[in-house]
Amino acid sequence: MNLTFSADEIRDLFIAWLALGFAFTLLLEPRLRTILFGQFGGLSLGGVVQTLVVSLLTVGVGFLLHELAHKVVAVRFGQLAAFRADYRMLGFAIVGALVGFLFAAPGAVVHRGRITLKENGLIALAGPVTNILLAVVFLVPFAAGLLGIVGGVVWEIAVRGLQINLLLAGFNMLPFGPLDGRKVREWSNVVYAVVAVPSILLGVAALFVL
């Protein structure tokens, strides 16, 4: 398997990572939004930096590894694959965060070449499964936090990482439009049901419980 990255692809991944981290920081730090609109006061620079770091390590990493998983599996099946950022949607994510909501569609891995329905389904499945595995990783410090073993920024990273990755997995397994779930369902209803049902339920739980 020859996994390579062009300079343009690395640039797109890096900019998408930073833009998502910044958008999520705006969403979580409402006082930062007021400063950007010219209203100063009550904002801690250290708090903003911490939130940005947490955002980059949770939503940023969740997004990056989701897309890279698509690419790795696509290349494994002999596809020409590369991530392409959607700068219009990245801008929309930042503008949306400024007014208090976030809808992020930062780009996608584009692949071409001969492919079967099963291979296309497996490529699509790789992203949400990666987010589920990342959620398991974040579950360890989350459980430690519940037991009082860790706290502070580690606890914040654990909570956000668990929540974001469950949301990413659940949302992407919806069987609509360009989402991964539609491609998985086109290949196999059984595989779709086995992965999508728990993913979507856990995503809903992450949205309302965490």
DRENTITI-115918 format. One line per 3 residues: number of its first residue (from 1); for each residue y, x, z of N, C-alpha, C. Coordinates in Angstrom, 2 decimals, decimal comma, m for minus. Atoms other than C-alpha are relative to their C-alpha. Layout:
N
NUM) Y:X:Z:Y:X:Z:Y:X:Z; ...
This chain:
210
1) m1,19:0,84:0,00:0,00:0,00:0,00:1,24:0,88:0,00; m1,21:m0,81:0,14:3,32:1,47:m1,12:1,20:m0,81:0,46; m1,10:0,77:m0,57:5,97:0,04:1,19:1,26:0,85:m0,04
4) m1,25:m0,75:0,15:9,42:1,27:0,14:1,19:m0,94:0,14; m1,22:0,76:m0,16:12,99:0,17:0,75:1,12:0,68:m0,79; m1,13:m0,54:0,74:15,92:0,61:m1,60:1,22:0,07:0,92
7) m1,24:m0,10:m0,78:19,38:1,53:m0,33:0,65:m1,37:0,15; m0,59:1,34:m0,06:20,59:m1,99:m1,19:m0,73:m0,88:1,00; 0,78:0,82:m0,92:17,75:m3,56:0,77:0,28:0,39:1,45
10) m0,31:m0,47:m1,35:18,40:m1,41:3,84:1,38:m0,48:0,42; m1,36:0,50:m0,29:22,09:m2,33:3,62:m0,03:m1,48:0,33; 0,07:1,44:m0,23:21,26:m6,04:3,38:m0,64:m0,32:1,35
13) 0,66:0,22:m1,28:18,88:m5,88:6,35:0,93:0,34:1,16; m0,88:m0,45:m1,08:21,40:m3,98:8,47:1,17:m0,96:0,20; m1,14:0,92:m0,09:24,33:m6,28:7,66:m0,46:m1,36:0,54
16) 0,51:1,28:m0,49:22,22:m9,41:8,24:m0,31:0,09:1,50; 0,29:m0,22:m1,42:21,05:m7,99:11,60:1,27:m0,03:0,84; m1,26:m0,03:m0,73:24,61:m7,24:12,73:0,70:m1,36:m0,02
19) m0,69:1,28:0,11:26,00:m10,54:11,44:m0,64:m1,05:0,89; 0,68:0,95:m0,87:23,35:m12,58:13,23:0,27:0,30:1,47; m0,30:m0,39:m1,38:23,89:m10,61:16,43:1,40:m0,42:0,40
22) m1,39:0,36:m0,28:27,65:m11,19:16,22:0,16:m1,51:0,09; m0,10:1,46:m0,01:27,27:m14,89:15,41:m0,59:m0,57:1,29; 0,63:0,49:m1,22:24,91:m15,42:18,33:0,84:0,34:1,22
25) m0,90:m0,38:m1,09:27,31:m13,53:20,62:1,17:m0,96:0,09; m1,08:0,99:0,01:30,13:m15,85:19,56:m0,45:m1,32:0,59; 0,53:1,26:m0,49:27,92:m18,81:20,33:m0,17:0,02:1,52
28) 0,30:m0,10:m1,43:26,99:m17,55:23,81:1,22:0,36:0,84; m1,21:m0,41:m0,72:30,48:m16,29:24,74:1,18:m0,85:m0,47; m1,10:0,86:0,45:32,90:m19,22:24,33:1,38:0,60:0,24
31) m1,31:m0,62:m0,25:35,73:m17,18:25,87:0,37:0,99:m1,10; m0,27:m0,88:1,12:35,36:m14,70:23,02:0,56:m0,79:m1,17; m0,52:0,84:1,07:35,94:m17,54:20,58:1,46:m0,37:0,24
34) m1,40:0,35:m0,28:39,17:m18,48:22,36:0,93:1,18:m0,26; m0,82:m1,19:0,29:40,44:m14,89:22,05:0,23:0,12:m1,49; m0,14:m0,10:1,45:39,76:m14,91:18,33:0,99:m1,04:m0,53
37) m0,99:1,00:0,39:41,96:m18,02:18,19:1,35:0,24:0,69; m1,29:m0,39:m0,57:44,73:m16,20:20,09:0,21:m0,37:1,45; m0,13:0,36:m1,40:44,03:m17,38:23,65:m0,71:1,05:0,85
40) 0,55:m1,13:m0,73:43,53:m14,38:25,95:m0,23:m0,36:1,47; 0,19:0,16:m1,43:42,27:m14,11:29,48:m1,41:m0,41:0,37; 1,27:0,41:m0,57:39,10:m14,36:31,54:m1,24:0,55:m0,67
43) 1,15:m0,53:0,74:36,88:m12,28:29,27:m0,32:1,41:0,47; 0,45:m1,33:m0,40:34,84:m9,29:30,40:m0,56:0,74:m1,21; 0,49:m0,79:1,12:34,36:m6,59:27,77:m1,46:0,39:0,22
46) 1,39:m0,35:m0,30:31,18:m5,49:29,53:m0,94:m1,16:m0,25; 0,83:1,17:0,23:29,86:m9,05:29,37:m0,22:m0,26:m1,47; 0,13:0,20:1,44:30,55:m9,30:25,65:m0,96:1,02:m0,60
49) 0,88:m1,05:0,52:28,86:m5,96:24,95:m1,45:m0,29:0,38; 1,36:0,33:m0,43:25,83:m7,02:27,01:m0,57:m1,14:m0,82; 0,48:1,13:0,80:25,60:m10,32:25,15:m0,32:0,43:m1,43
52) 0,26:m0,50:1,36:25,85:m8,50:21,80:m1,32:0,78:m0,04; 1,25:m0,77:m0,06:23,05:m6,10:22,81:m1,19:m0,94:0,12; 1,10:0,97:m0,16:20,88:m9,00:23,96:m0,24:m0,74:m1,31
55) 0,14:0,73:1,26:21,57:m10,85:20,71:m0,68:0,85:m1,07; 0,60:m0,89:1,01:20,70:m7,85:18,53:m1,48:0,25:0,28; 1,38:m0,29:m0,37:17,47:m7,25:20,48:m0,90:m1,24:0,00
58) 0,81:1,23:m0,04:16,35:m10,89:20,38:0,06:m0,73:m1,35; m0,09:0,70:1,29:17,62:m12,98:17,46:m0,02:0,98:m1,16; m0,02:m1,00:1,07:18,28:m9,83:15,41:m1,37:0,56:m0,31
61) 1,34:m0,58:0,19:14,87:m8,28:15,95:m0,99:m1,06:m0,46; 0,89:1,08:0,42:13,11:m11,64:15,61:0,14:m0,28:m1,49; m0,25:0,23:1,42:14,75:m12,18:12,23:m0,50:1,17:m0,85
64) 0,39:m1,17:0,79:14,18:m8,60:11,00:m1,51:0,09:m0,15; 1,46:m0,15:0,06:10,49:m8,49:11,88:m0,64:m1,17:m0,73; 0,48:1,16:0,77:9,97:m12,00:10,48:0,05:0,31:m1,49
67) m0,15:m0,29:1,41:11,31:m10,90:7,10:m0,85:1,19:m0,44; 0,81:m1,17:0,34:9,56:m7,53:7,16:m1,48:m0,36:m0,07; 1,40:0,44:0,07:6,25:m9,29:7,85:m0,28:m0,64:m1,35
70) 0,15:0,57:1,34:6,76:m11,31:4,66:m0,17:1,11:m1,03; 0,02:m1,08:0,99:7,41:m8,11:2,74:m1,31:0,78:0,06; 1,22:m0,80:m0,15:4,44:m6,18:4,16:m1,19:m0,71:m0,63
73) 1,14:0,74:0,53:1,97:m8,94:3,27:0,14:m0,17:m1,51; m0,22:0,13:1,44:3,55:m9,48:m0,16:m0,37:1,28:m0,74; 0,34:m1,29:0,62:3,27:m5,78:m0,98:m1,50:0,24:0,06
76) 1,46:m0,14:m0,13:m0,31:m5,83:0,32:m0,72:m0,74:m1,11; 0,60:0,77:1,10:m1,05:m8,43:m2,38:0,52:0,44:m1,36; m0,42:m0,56:1,28:0,51:m6,27:m5,08:1,31:m0,52:m0,54
79) m1,28:0,54:0,45:3,88:m8,01:m5,21:1,11:1,06:0,03; m1,27:m0,72:m0,14:7,25:m6,42:m5,88:0,85:m0,85:0,93; m0,65:0,81:m1,02:9,10:m7,54:m2,77:1,18:0,75:0,61
82) m1,18:m0,59:m0,62:12,54:m6,94:m1,29:0,80:m1,08:0,70; m0,87:0,94:m0,70:14,85:m8,59:1,22:1,36:m0,02:m0,69; m1,33:0,18:0,55:18,06:m10,00:m0,19:0,82:m0,87:0,96
85) m0,86:0,76:m0,91:20,84:m11,08:2,16:0,77:m1,07:m0,76; m0,85:1,05:0,55:22,73:m14,30:1,51:1,33:0,09:0,74; m1,26:m0,27:m0,68:26,29:m13,25:2,34:0,80:m1,28:0,23
88) m0,68:1,28:m0,20:27,63:m16,77:1,90:m0,50:m0,69:1,26; 0,58:0,64:m1,18:25,21:m18,10:4,52:0,27:0,80:1,27; m0,36:m0,81:m1,17:25,92:m15,16:6,84:1,42:m0,32:0,45
91) m1,36:0,38:m0,34:29,60:m16,00:6,65:0,06:m1,39:0,63; 0,06:1,36:m0,56:28,77:m19,66:7,31:m0,51:0,03:1,44; 0,53:m0,11:m1,36:26,77:m18,63:10,39:1,09:0,44:0,97
94) m1,08:m0,48:m0,87:29,76:m16,75:11,83:1,06:m1,07:0,19; m0,99:1,07:m0,10:32,21:m19,55:11,04:m0,53:m1,15:0,86; 0,59:1,04:m0,82:29,81:m22,08:12,54:m0,01:0,36:1,47
97) 0,02:m0,44:m1,39:29,46:m20,02:15,71:1,39:m0,08:0,62; m1,38:0,08:m0,50:33,27:m19,99:16,03:0,33:m1,40:0,52; m0,28:1,37:m0,45:33,25:m23,76:16,43:m1,14:m0,58:0,84
100) 0,98:0,41:m1,00:30,17:m23,87:18,65:m1,36:m0,42:m0,47; 1,38:0,27:0,42:27,07:m24,27:16,49:m0,46:1,13:m0,91; 0,54:m1,10:0,80:24,76:m21,89:14,67:m1,13:m0,50:m0,87
103) 1,08:0,24:0,95:22,73:m22,49:11,54:m0,10:1,26:m0,84; 0,12:m1,31:0,64:21,42:m19,19:10,22:m1,08:m0,02:m1,07; 0,92:m0,23:1,11:19,82:m18,71:6,82:0,47:1,29:m0,67
106) m0,65:m1,26:0,40:20,69:m15,02:6,40:m0,50:0,62:m1,29; 0,57:m0,59:1,21:18,55:m14,32:3,37:m1,51:m0,16:0,02; 1,45:0,16:0,09:14,92:m13,99:2,38:m0,60:1,17:m0,77
109) 0,74:m0,97:0,81:12,28:m11,68:1,00:m0,37:m0,66:m1,32; 0,30:0,49:1,35:12,06:m12,23:m2,74:m1,15:0,84:m0,56; 1,13:m0,77:0,55:8,74:m11,28:m4,34:m0,42:m0,60:m1,33
112) 0,44:0,47:1,31:7,33:m11,51:m7,82:m1,26:0,74:m0,41; 1,29:m0,53:0,44:4,05:m10,88:m9,57:m1,03:m1,10:0,04; 1,08:1,00:m0,03:0,78:m12,72:m10,06:m0,47:m0,22:1,42
115) 0,37:0,31:m1,37:m0,26:m14,54:m6,94:m0,72:m1,34:0,04; 0,71:1,26:m0,19:m2,64:m17,28:m5,78:0,69:m0,84:1,07; m0,55:0,85:m1,05:m1,78:m20,24:m3,58:m0,32:0,55:1,39
118) 0,39:m0,55:m1,30:m3,71:m18,62:m0,73:0,85:1,21:0,35; m0,81:m1,19:m0,28:m1,86:m15,32:m1,05:1,44:m0,38:0,32; m1,36:0,45:m0,27:1,47:m17,12:m1,21:0,10:m0,63:1,38
121) 0,03:0,60:m1,32:0,50:m19,10:1,87:m0,07:1,05:1,10; 0,12:m1,06:m1,01:m0,48:m15,95:3,76:1,30:0,79:0,13; m1,29:m0,68:m0,06:2,79:m14,27:2,84:0,98:m0,83:0,84
124) m0,88:0,89:m0,76:4,67:m17,29:4,20:m0,39:m0,04:1,47; 0,49:0,11:m1,37:2,49:m17,47:7,31:0,34:1,24:0,83; m0,23:m1,25:m0,72:3,18:m13,83:8,21:1,26:m0,03:0,85
127) m1,26:0,04:m0,75:6,76:m14,55:9,31:m0,11:m0,75:1,32; 0,14:0,74:m1,26:6,13:m17,33:11,87:m1,03:0,60:0,96; 1,00:m0,62:m0,88:2,99:m15,59:13,19:0,60:1,22:0,70
130) m0,67:m1,15:m0,61:5,08:m12,46:13,78:0,91:m0,45:1,14; m0,85:0,51:m1,07:7,56:m14,53:15,79:m0,80:m0,48:1,20; 0,86:0,41:m1,12:4,73:m16,00:17,85:m0,47:1,22:0,79
133) 0,42:m1,23:m0,67:3,45:m12,49:18,60:1,15:0,62:0,79; m1,16:m0,50:m0,73:6,97:m11,40:19,56:0,27:m0,84:1,25; m0,17:0,86:m1,17:7,21:m14,42:21,86:m0,96:0,40:1,12
136) 0,98:m0,46:m1,00:4,05:m13,20:23,61:0,48:1,29:0,66; m0,55:m1,25:m0,56:5,67:m9,77:24,04:1,11:m0,31:1,01; m1,09:0,34:m0,91:8,78:m11,32:25,59:m0,48:m0,82:1,19
139) 0,55:0,80:m1,10:6,59:m13,57:27,75:m0,34:0,87:1,21; 0,37:m0,89:m1,10:5,54:m10,54:29,82:1,17:0,23:0,96; m1,13:m0,13:m0,93:9,01:m9,70:31,22:0,52:m1,34:0,50
142) m0,41:1,33:m0,46:9,76:m13,45:31,37:m0,81:m0,40:1,23; 0,85:0,31:m1,16:6,78:m13,95:33,70:0,35:0,88:1,19; m0,40:m0,91:m1,08:7,83:m10,88:35,68:1,30:m0,47:0,65
145) m1,24:0,52:m0,55:11,28:m12,42:36,07:m0,23:m1,21:0,89; 0,32:1,17:m0,82:9,82:m15,67:37,37:m0,57:0,41:1,35; 0,58:m0,51:m1,24:7,99:m13,60:39,99:1,00:0,84:0,79
148) m1,02:m0,78:m0,69:11,22:m11,82:40,94:m0,12:1,49:m0,16; 0,22:m1,44:0,19:10,05:m8,44:39,63:1,13:0,62:m0,80; m1,12:m0,49:0,80:12,81:m8,04:37,04:1,13:m1,01:0,03
151) m1,16:0,88:0,05:16,29:m9,47:36,67:1,07:0,60:m0,89; m1,12:m0,56:0,76:19,68:m8,81:35,14:m0,19:m0,11:m1,50; 0,03:0,02:1,47:19,82:m7,85:31,48:m1,43:m0,10:m0,52
154) 1,40:0,10:0,43:16,02:m7,49:31,27:m0,45:m1,46:0,00; 0,34:1,42:m0,07:15,62:m11,11:32,37:0,68:m0,76:m1,13; m0,71:0,69:1,08:18,28:m12,23:29,88:m0,66:0,26:m1,35
157) 0,70:m0,34:1,25:16,53:m10,39:27,04:m1,32:m0,76:m0,09; 1,29:0,69:m0,01:13,20:m11,92:28,08:0,16:m1,47:m0,34; m0,21:1,44:0,23:14,54:m15,49:28,15:0,43:m0,25:m1,44
160) m0,50:0,21:1,36:16,47:m15,20:24,90:m1,05:0,37:m1,04; 1,03:m0,42:0,95:13,68:m13,32:23,14:m1,12:m1,01:m0,12; 1,06:1,02:0,01:11,07:m15,89:24,13:0,50:m1,27:m0,72
163) m0,56:1,22:0,58:13,33:m18,82:23,20:0,21:0,13:m1,51; m0,35:m0,17:1,41:14,55:m17,44:19,86:m1,24:0,10:m0,87; 1,19:m0,19:0,83:11,13:m16,40:18,60:m0,85:m1,28:m0,09
166) 0,70:1,28:0,07:9,54:m19,73:19,50:0,74:m0,97:m0,93; m0,79:0,85:0,90:12,41:m21,51:17,74:m0,17:0,41:m1,45; 0,17:m0,49:1,37:12,09:m19,30:14,66:m1,37:m0,38:m0,55
169) 1,35:0,35:0,46:8,34:m19,89:14,47:m0,10:m1,50:m0,28; 0,10:1,45:0,16:8,61:m23,65:14,96:0,82:m0,51:m1,17; m0,87:0,47:1,08:11,54:m24,16:12,59:m0,56:0,39:m1,35
172) 0,50:m0,46:1,29:10,01:m22,08:9,81:m1,32:m0,64:m0,40; 1,25:0,68:0,35:6,73:m24,00:10,01:0,20:m1,46:m0,39; m0,25:1,35:0,53:8,44:m27,27:9,07:m0,33:m0,01:m1,49
175) 0,51:m0,01:1,39:6,95:m28,33:5,70:1,01:m0,49:m1,04; m1,04:0,49:0,89:10,21:m28,78:3,84:0,70:1,14:m0,74; m0,87:m0,90:0,74:12,33:m27,07:1,19:m0,56:1,41:m0,15
178) 0,43:m1,39:0,17:12,19:m23,26:1,13:m0,69:0,58:1,24; 0,58:m0,50:m1,24:10,69:m23,01:4,64:m1,45:0,41:m0,18; 1,35:m0,55:0,11:7,42:m21,17:5,23:m1,07:m1,08:0,10
181) 1,01:1,04:m0,21:5,60:m24,30:6,35:m0,41:m0,70:m1,28; 0,34:0,68:1,26:5,77:m25,89:2,90:m0,99:0,83:m0,81; 0,89:m0,87:0,77:4,09:m22,87:1,28:m1,38:0,09:0,64
184) 1,29:m0,02:m0,69:1,39:m22,75:3,95:m0,75:m1,29:m0,25; 0,65:1,29:0,21:0,70:m26,46:3,55:m0,50:m0,16:m1,43; 0,47:0,05:1,39:0,46:m26,12:m0,25:m1,32:0,73:m0,16
187) 1,25:m0,75:0,06:m2,36:m23,64:0,36:m1,10:m0,70:0,79; 1,06:0,56:m0,86:m4,23:m25,26:3,27:0,59:m0,91:1,07; m0,44:0,93:m1,04:m3,58:m28,37:5,34:m0,58:0,35:1,36
190) 0,66:m0,35:m1,26:m6,04:m27,14:7,96:0,74:1,16:0,68; m0,72:m1,15:m0,56:m4,35:m23,75:8,45:1,40:m0,44:0,44; m1,33:0,46:m0,35:m0,99:m25,48:8,41:m0,01:m0,72:1,35
193) 0,05:0,79:m1,24:m1,99:m27,92:11,17:m0,28:0,90:1,21; 0,37:m0,88:m1,12:m3,56:m25,19:13,34:1,20:0,83:0,47; m1,14:m0,84:m0,36:m0,39:m23,06:13,23:1,24:m0,83:0,28
196) m1,26:0,73:m0,08:2,37:m25,63:12,76:0,10:m0,87:1,25; m0,10:0,93:m1,13:1,51:m28,13:15,51:0,40:0,72:1,28; m0,45:m0,69:m1,22:1,63:m25,67:18,44:1,34:0,70:m0,17
199) m1,27:m0,69:0,22:4,52:m23,73:16,86:1,18:m0,94:0,15; m1,11:0,96:m0,06:6,71:m26,80:16,45:0,16:m0,55:1,41; m0,08:0,49:m1,38:5,83:m28,14:19,92:0,62:1,04:0,92
202) m0,57:m1,08:m0,83:6,61:m24,77:21,51:1,47:0,23:m0,33; m1,40:m0,14:0,38:9,84:m24,56:19,52:0,86:m1,08:0,64; m0,73:1,09:m0,66:10,95:m27,97:20,84:0,12:0,28:1,49
205) m0,04:m0,32:m1,42:10,02:m26,90:24,37:1,01:1,12:0,29; m0,94:m1,11:m0,18:12,00:m23,67:23,96:1,44:m0,48:m0,09; m1,36:0,51:0,19:15,04:m25,64:22,81:0,49:m0,78:1,21
208) m0,44:0,89:m1,06:15,08:m28,07:25,73:m0,35:0,48:1,41; 0,44:m0,44:m1,32:13,40:m26,16:28,58:0,59:1,35:0,38; m0,47:m1,35:m0,34:14,46:m22,50:28,35:1,53:0,07:0,02
